[in-house]
Amino acid sequence: MSGHLKPKENRDNSLHKEMDRDVNMETERRGRHKMDKFAFVMLNYNCFEATVQCVQSLMKKLDRPDCIMIIVDNGSQDGSGKKLKKQFSGNLNIHVLLSKKNLGFSRGLNAGYRYAKLKMKCNYISLINNDTLLLSDSYCKICSRDYEKYGYAVLGPQIENTEQDSVNRNPYRAIEKNPEEMRLILKRQRRHLGLHILMASLHMRNTYLKIRNFQKNMCRKSADGKPITETCKGVVLETGLHGCWLVFSPAYVSRFDGLEEITFLYNEEWLLFHRCRENQMLMMYEPDIHIFHAQHTVLLKFSKDENDKFLFRAKAEMNSMKRVIAYIEQRKDMEQDLNGY
């Protein structure tokens, strides 16, 4: 039996080789992480204070000092863009880009995304709302860890909202597997939103909302009458994500220059999910990253009247839904034509 055993010297050499290989792999991994460059892109539109708070939360919580922050002023009319440029003029990691006109949500963010990718050479790019705050630590470490483990294209965090709207918005929804189901859901939501707009125009929306909220609360209760928690406890793969905070990995950044620019405001998440599903790229939810989202900060600048704010948002969302539905139908027709050959 002893003849089947390797000599001690050979066994020691094999052990040393394995140890050297493990050390080399760990050195390579650390070197790769050092080369990773993280950027955060946000829009500003007449919201100086909110944008400053967002940047300050990043500076306080981020686990790497070399992260790049890019603020795209989207044609602000109150001079907040120039104020931000002056506010952060002494920080080389904060860049303020001034747009002469309002480019909309997707185009505005894409201007910052391309700046981060092409000029700053960043391979992890987070597109975030300026009314968000980073609450958790180890952000960059978690993003890199999950990319190595899952190979995701887009990652979304756990979202904390105000007390009146405390439901975690991620995972955004259990989006259906095919574009046809997505199209039907969007059409149903558009009809529902149209009813909201009608009730708001008649100044009857508050009564309508009381009925809807009662129905929602009943649906959110289990058989014993206790509320059902809507916060996922662990990682969720293959899911839609809320658009207030999206992390784009090297897999996505190397292939795309940002978001689809079909909509002006709202519903970018549907287009992003459709793109990732079409290209077999993973979207995932990561609860270890935790943010706060104030929601609708720009609308507070638009009007103090709740009804006016709702009508503005709802009409913009209706228009976006129409464009997304048309896009999905167009892609479906193209796919059918290709399959016909």
C-alpha positions as CSV (number, residue, x, y, z in Angstrom):
1,M,0.0,0.0,0.0
2,S,2.9,2.3,0.7
3,G,3.8,2.2,-3.0
4,H,0.7,4.1,-3.8
5,L,1.7,7.0,-1.5
6,K,3.6,10.0,-3.0
7,P,7.0,10.7,-1.5
8,K,6.9,13.3,1.3
9,E,8.9,15.7,-0.7
10,N,6.5,15.5,-3.7
11,R,3.5,15.9,-1.3
12,D,5.1,19.0,0.2
13,N,5.8,20.5,-3.3
14,S,2.1,19.9,-4.3
15,L,1.0,21.6,-1.1
16,H,3.3,24.6,-1.8
17,K,1.9,24.8,-5.4
18,E,-1.7,24.9,-4.1
19,M,-0.8,27.5,-1.5
20,D,1.0,29.6,-4.2
21,R,-2.0,29.3,-6.5
22,D,-4.4,30.4,-3.8
23,V,-2.2,33.4,-3.0
24,N,-1.9,34.3,-6.7
25,M,-5.7,34.1,-7.1
26,E,-6.3,36.3,-4.0
27,T,-3.6,38.8,-5.2
28,E,-5.3,38.9,-8.6
29,R,-8.7,39.4,-7.0
30,R,-7.5,42.3,-4.9
31,G,-5.7,43.8,-7.8
32,R,-8.9,43.6,-9.9
33,H,-10.8,45.3,-7.1
34,K,-8.2,48.1,-6.9
35,M,-8.7,48.7,-10.6
36,D,-12.5,49.0,-10.1
37,K,-13.7,52.6,-10.2
38,F,-17.1,53.6,-8.8
39,A,-19.2,56.5,-9.9
40,F,-22.5,58.0,-8.7
41,V,-24.7,60.0,-11.1
42,M,-27.6,62.1,-10.0
43,L,-29.8,64.8,-11.5
44,N,-30.5,68.2,-10.0
45,Y,-33.5,70.3,-10.9
46,N,-34.2,73.2,-8.6
47,C,-33.3,71.1,-5.6
48,F,-30.0,72.4,-4.1
49,E,-30.5,71.3,-0.5
50,A,-31.7,67.7,-1.4
51,T,-28.7,67.3,-3.8
52,V,-26.2,68.5,-1.2
53,Q,-27.7,66.1,1.4
54,C,-27.5,63.2,-1.1
55,V,-23.8,63.9,-1.8
56,Q,-23.0,64.3,1.9
57,S,-24.6,60.9,2.7
58,L,-22.3,59.3,0.1
59,M,-19.2,61.0,1.4
60,K,-20.1,59.8,4.9
61,K,-20.9,56.2,4.1
62,L,-18.8,55.1,1.1
63,D,-16.0,52.6,1.9
64,R,-13.7,54.0,-0.8
65,P,-12.3,57.5,-0.9
66,D,-11.8,57.6,-4.6
67,C,-15.5,57.3,-5.7
68,I,-16.6,59.8,-8.3
69,M,-19.8,61.8,-7.9
70,I,-21.3,63.4,-11.0
71,I,-24.2,65.9,-10.6
72,V,-26.0,66.7,-13.9
73,D,-28.0,70.0,-13.4
74,N,-31.0,69.4,-15.7
75,G,-31.6,73.0,-16.8
76,S,-32.5,74.4,-13.3
77,Q,-34.3,77.7,-13.3
78,D,-33.3,78.8,-9.8
79,G,-29.5,78.9,-10.3
80,S,-29.0,75.8,-8.2
81,G,-26.7,74.3,-10.8
82,K,-24.2,77.1,-10.4
83,K,-24.5,77.0,-6.6
84,L,-23.7,73.3,-6.6
85,K,-20.6,73.9,-8.9
86,K,-19.4,76.5,-6.4
87,Q,-20.3,74.4,-3.4
88,F,-18.1,71.5,-4.5
89,S,-15.4,73.3,-6.4
90,G,-12.8,72.3,-4.0
91,N,-13.5,68.5,-4.3
92,L,-11.8,66.8,-7.2
93,N,-14.0,63.8,-7.0
94,I,-17.3,65.8,-7.4
95,H,-18.1,66.9,-11.0
96,V,-21.1,69.2,-11.8
97,L,-22.3,69.2,-15.4
98,L,-24.6,72.1,-16.4
99,S,-27.2,71.4,-19.1
100,K,-28.8,74.4,-20.7
101,K,-32.2,72.7,-21.0
102,N,-34.2,70.0,-19.2
103,L,-33.2,66.7,-20.9
104,G,-35.6,64.6,-19.0
105,F,-34.8,61.8,-16.6
106,S,-33.1,59.2,-18.9
107,R,-31.2,61.6,-21.1
108,G,-30.0,63.7,-18.2
109,L,-28.7,60.6,-16.3
110,N,-27.2,59.3,-19.5
111,A,-25.1,62.5,-19.9
112,G,-23.6,61.8,-16.5
113,Y,-23.3,58.0,-17.2
114,R,-21.3,58.6,-20.4
115,Y,-19.1,61.1,-18.6
116,A,-18.4,58.5,-15.9
117,K,-17.8,55.8,-18.4
118,L,-15.8,57.6,-21.1
119,K,-14.0,60.4,-19.3
120,M,-13.6,59.0,-15.8
121,K,-13.2,55.4,-16.9
122,C,-15.5,54.1,-14.2
123,N,-16.8,50.5,-14.5
124,Y,-19.3,50.5,-11.7
125,I,-21.9,53.3,-12.3
126,S,-24.8,54.0,-9.9
127,L,-27.7,56.1,-11.2
128,I,-29.5,57.6,-8.2
129,N,-32.2,60.1,-7.4
130,N,-31.0,63.2,-5.6
131,D,-33.7,62.7,-2.9
132,T,-32.0,59.5,-1.7
133,L,-29.6,58.9,1.2
134,L,-27.1,56.0,1.5
135,L,-27.7,54.4,4.9
136,S,-25.5,51.3,4.9
137,D,-21.7,50.7,5.0
138,S,-19.5,48.6,2.7
139,Y,-21.3,49.7,-0.4
140,C,-18.4,49.1,-2.9
141,K,-17.4,45.9,-1.2
142,I,-21.0,44.5,-1.5
143,C,-21.3,45.5,-5.2
144,S,-18.0,43.8,-6.1
145,R,-18.8,40.7,-4.0
146,D,-22.2,40.2,-5.6
147,Y,-20.7,40.8,-9.1
148,E,-18.1,38.0,-8.5
149,K,-20.8,35.7,-7.1
150,Y,-23.8,36.3,-9.4
151,G,-22.4,38.2,-12.4
152,Y,-25.3,40.7,-12.3
153,A,-25.8,43.5,-14.8
154,V,-28.0,45.7,-12.6
155,L,-28.4,45.7,-8.8
156,G,-31.0,47.4,-6.6
157,P,-30.9,48.1,-2.8
158,Q,-33.5,47.9,0.0
159,I,-35.5,51.1,-0.1
160,E,-36.8,52.9,3.0
161,N,-39.5,55.5,2.4
162,T,-41.4,58.0,4.5
163,E,-43.7,56.8,7.3
164,Q,-46.8,57.3,5.1
165,D,-45.3,55.1,2.4
166,S,-43.0,52.7,4.2
167,V,-43.3,49.7,1.9
168,N,-39.9,48.6,0.4
169,R,-40.1,49.2,-3.4
170,N,-37.6,46.5,-4.2
171,P,-37.9,44.0,-5.6
172,Y,-39.9,46.3,-7.8
173,R,-42.5,43.7,-8.8
174,A,-42.6,40.1,-10.0
175,I,-42.4,41.1,-13.6
176,E,-43.7,38.5,-16.0
177,K,-41.5,36.4,-18.2
178,N,-42.5,37.6,-21.6
179,P,-43.0,41.0,-23.3
180,E,-46.7,40.3,-24.1
181,E,-47.5,40.0,-20.4
182,M,-45.6,43.2,-19.6
183,R,-47.5,45.0,-22.3
184,L,-50.9,43.8,-20.9
185,I,-49.9,44.9,-17.4
186,L,-48.9,48.3,-18.6
187,K,-52.1,48.7,-20.4
188,R,-54.1,47.8,-17.3
189,Q,-52.1,50.2,-15.2
190,R,-52.6,52.9,-17.8
191,R,-56.4,52.5,-17.6
192,H,-56.2,52.6,-13.8
193,L,-54.1,55.7,-13.9
194,G,-56.6,57.3,-16.3
195,L,-59.3,56.8,-13.7
196,H,-57.1,58.4,-11.1
197,I,-56.7,61.4,-13.4
198,L,-60.4,61.7,-14.0
199,M,-61.2,61.6,-10.3
200,A,-58.5,64.2,-9.6
201,S,-59.9,66.5,-12.3
202,L,-63.3,66.2,-10.6
203,H,-61.6,66.9,-7.2
204,M,-62.9,63.5,-6.0
205,R,-59.5,61.7,-5.8
206,N,-59.3,61.7,-2.0
207,T,-62.5,59.7,-1.7
208,Y,-61.3,57.3,-4.4
209,L,-57.9,56.9,-2.6
210,K,-59.6,56.1,0.7
211,I,-61.5,53.2,-1.0
212,R,-58.3,52.0,-2.7
213,N,-56.2,52.2,0.4
214,F,-58.8,50.2,2.3
215,Q,-58.7,47.5,-0.4
216,K,-54.9,47.4,-0.4
217,N,-54.8,47.1,3.4
218,M,-57.2,44.2,3.3
219,C,-55.0,42.5,0.6
220,R,-51.9,43.0,2.7
221,K,-53.3,41.0,5.7
222,S,-52.8,37.3,6.3
223,A,-55.5,34.9,7.5
224,D,-55.0,35.9,11.1
225,G,-55.5,39.6,10.4
226,K,-51.9,40.6,10.8
227,P,-50.1,42.7,8.2
228,I,-48.0,40.8,5.7
229,T,-44.4,42.1,5.6
230,E,-43.4,43.2,2.0
231,T,-39.6,43.4,2.7
232,C,-37.7,40.6,1.2
233,K,-35.2,39.1,3.7
234,G,-32.6,37.9,1.2
235,V,-31.2,38.3,-2.3
236,V,-33.7,38.0,-5.2
237,L,-32.5,37.2,-8.7
238,E,-34.3,37.9,-12.0
239,T,-36.4,40.7,-10.7
240,G,-37.5,44.2,-11.7
241,L,-36.0,47.1,-9.7
242,H,-37.2,50.6,-8.7
243,G,-35.5,53.4,-10.7
244,C,-34.5,55.6,-7.7
245,W,-31.2,53.7,-7.2
246,L,-29.6,51.4,-9.8
247,V,-26.1,49.9,-9.8
248,F,-24.7,49.0,-13.2
249,S,-21.9,46.5,-13.1
250,P,-18.9,46.2,-15.5
251,A,-21.0,43.6,-17.5
252,Y,-23.6,46.3,-18.3
253,V,-21.3,49.3,-18.5
254,S,-19.1,47.6,-21.1
255,R,-22.1,47.0,-23.4
256,F,-24.4,50.0,-23.0
257,D,-24.1,53.7,-22.6
258,G,-26.9,54.1,-20.1
259,L,-30.7,53.9,-20.2
260,E,-33.1,53.8,-23.1
261,E,-34.1,57.4,-24.0
262,I,-37.6,56.7,-25.1
263,T,-39.4,58.3,-22.1
264,F,-39.0,61.8,-20.6
265,L,-40.1,61.0,-17.1
266,Y,-41.1,57.7,-15.3
267,N,-41.3,54.0,-16.3
268,E,-37.6,53.7,-17.2
269,E,-37.6,50.5,-15.1
270,W,-39.8,48.6,-17.6
271,L,-37.4,49.5,-20.5
272,L,-34.4,48.5,-18.5
273,F,-36.0,45.1,-17.4
274,H,-36.9,44.5,-21.1
275,R,-33.4,45.2,-22.2
276,C,-31.8,43.0,-19.6
277,R,-34.3,40.1,-20.3
278,E,-33.7,40.5,-24.1
279,N,-29.9,40.3,-23.6
280,Q,-30.1,37.6,-20.9
281,M,-28.5,39.9,-18.3
282,L,-29.3,39.5,-14.6
283,M,-31.1,42.1,-12.5
284,M,-30.9,41.4,-8.7
285,Y,-32.1,42.8,-5.4
286,E,-29.5,43.1,-2.6
287,P,-31.0,43.9,0.9
288,D,-27.5,44.4,2.4
289,I,-27.4,47.8,0.7
290,H,-29.9,50.1,2.4
291,I,-31.1,53.5,1.2
292,F,-33.7,56.1,2.1
293,H,-35.9,57.6,-0.6
294,A,-37.8,60.8,0.1
295,Q,-39.8,60.6,-3.2
296,H,-41.3,63.3,-5.4
297,T,-38.9,66.0,-4.2
298,V,-39.0,67.8,-7.5
299,L,-42.8,67.8,-7.4
300,L,-42.7,69.8,-4.1
301,K,-41.0,72.6,-6.1
302,F,-43.6,72.3,-8.8
303,S,-46.7,73.1,-6.7
304,K,-47.9,73.0,-3.1
305,D,-51.3,71.7,-4.1
306,E,-51.5,67.9,-3.8
307,N,-54.0,67.6,-6.6
308,D,-51.9,69.7,-9.1
309,K,-48.8,67.6,-8.2
310,F,-50.6,64.4,-8.8
311,L,-52.0,65.5,-12.1
312,F,-48.6,66.6,-13.3
313,R,-47.0,63.3,-12.3
314,A,-49.9,61.1,-13.6
315,K,-50.0,62.7,-17.0
316,A,-46.2,62.3,-17.4
317,E,-46.5,58.7,-16.3
318,M,-49.4,58.1,-18.8
319,N,-47.3,59.5,-21.6
320,S,-44.4,57.3,-20.6
321,M,-46.5,54.2,-20.4
322,K,-47.8,54.9,-23.9
323,R,-44.3,55.1,-25.2
324,V,-43.1,51.9,-23.4
325,I,-46.1,49.9,-24.7
326,A,-45.4,51.1,-28.3
327,Y,-41.7,50.2,-27.8
328,I,-42.5,46.6,-26.6
329,E,-45.0,46.1,-29.4
330,Q,-42.4,47.3,-32.0
331,R,-39.8,44.9,-30.6
332,K,-42.3,42.1,-30.6
333,D,-43.2,42.8,-34.3
334,M,-39.4,42.9,-35.2
335,E,-38.9,39.5,-33.4
336,Q,-41.8,38.0,-35.3
337,D,-40.5,39.3,-38.6
338,L,-37.0,37.8,-37.9
339,N,-38.6,34.4,-36.9
340,G,-40.5,34.4,-40.2
341,Y,-37.3,34.2,-42.2
